[in-house]
Amino acid sequence: MNQQKRIEILTRLRDANPHPTTELQYNSVFELLIAVILSAQATDVGVNKATAKLFPVANTPQAILDLGIDGLKSYIKTIGLYNSKAENIMKTCRDLVEKYNGEVPESREALEALAGVGRKTANVVLNTAFGWPTIAVDTHIFRVANRTGFAPGKDVLAVEKKLLKVVPDEFKVDVHHWLILHGRYTCVARKPRCGACLIEDLCEFKEKTEY
């Protein structure tokens, strides 16, 4: 795909949604971090249902530590892998209290050292909470980048590197959200809704569908 086409795609996505953000519900950097940890292999809708009950009761590292692991599990047991996520969240809260005075650090290295936080989660927090031009590649972005021809790559890291290379700076902060939302609602996994797609004429996918 040539760069002119990429810029047109990004321009259309921006025009349609000038201020995109995550669909995870949060009111602080810490709440966002916990929601993103919980969202691995889970839906944002499912995470939001659980955190709507958890956060009014405990929305700081110390408050979650005070709940205890069983108390935390009682709020998140509807989410897949909740046992291991609960353990990771407790470790992360302990580190935040002991090392960072209860604050979420604005550093990739520090974030990735937290339990349950990998590169993708760190990218989401740095981008959404701190406005860094990072691109967290999830299954939606991986699919859209490869299917459209926008930034093909054999794995998520390859796609991330390609996106960072080809996306102009003016679009970098928001591209992560545009591509996720596009993959979630239009360029869906089984049968993409090509007929309802605002970038269909620019997309290089060969097997377009009517709807």
Secondary structure, DSSP 8 states (H G I E B T S, - for coil): --HHHHHHHHHHHHHH-SS---SS--SSHHHHHHHHHHHTTS-HHHHHHHHHHHTTT--SHHHHHHHHHHHHHHHHTTSTTHHHHHHHHHHHHHHHHHHHTT---S-HHHHHTSTT--HHHHHHHHHHTT--------HHHHHHHHHHSSS--SSHHHHHHHHHHHS-HHHHHHHHHHHHHHHHHTS-SSS--GGG-TTTTT---SS----
